[in-house]
Amino acid sequence: MATSPRFFCVTSGIETVRAQRGPLSVALHLTTHLGPAMRALLQLLSRNKGFIAFMLGMIVFRSACADWSVVPTGSMQPTIRIGDRILVDKAAYDIRLPLTHISLIHLADPQRGDIVVLDSHAAHERLVKRVIGVPGDEVALRANVLYVNGTPATYSPVTVTGIHDDLQDPASYEMERVAGMQHLIRLSLYRPSEKRDFGPVTVPAGQYLLMGDDRDISMDSRYFGFFPRKEIVGRSRYVALSLDPDNDYLPRKRRFAARLDDSGNALE
């Protein structure tokens, strides 16, 4: 292949400078042969290298360690309100290769009652749900009464205020207790789900059965089936902040840094 005179001159010049002055001079010599656009780009990168390093670090941190997730729907009411920004602990179960779902170090597995965030292939979106069944569990619903391994949940009525959906779809609220779990659920008074009777099903290895706390509107394992362990990207226990979409997105002060399964926070 023929070598252009320009390329020959540049490479020859680089070899000469390399031999006489070292790597730094090579870099400086090379930039003199670049176009103005490339020189401007290199200067921009050089001037902002601190900011670029910070942004790359933030991307890695949010991908592998911790992030927050906006909850735009009511499927986890009353535990998570529409407009909550929840903290997601992405190192709760695995240390993952940043920007991937590849687990580098396995730390733990989701437990019953955990609120998990997952990238669902079946739902084609990110979901926030509660773990109801772990591998090996038998789970069923009978008229919205939850059974885990044959044991029915117990329920006690609770008064919850501030749920805007109650204006259009009145609901009752119950404290559900079963298999070591205790959390509030919402049940529609006039629009019960077609999936209020479900199962029994046995959760296979490597899969999880997830449900929303708003049992009559949540699209969860009753519709999408079991969710693979590898799709679960983190666990959430706290609200970072909350903006009320029905009140001009003003902050809900009482939900700032609120613990999700603290029933006192969910009641208001």
Disulfide bonds with the S-S distance in Angstrom:
none
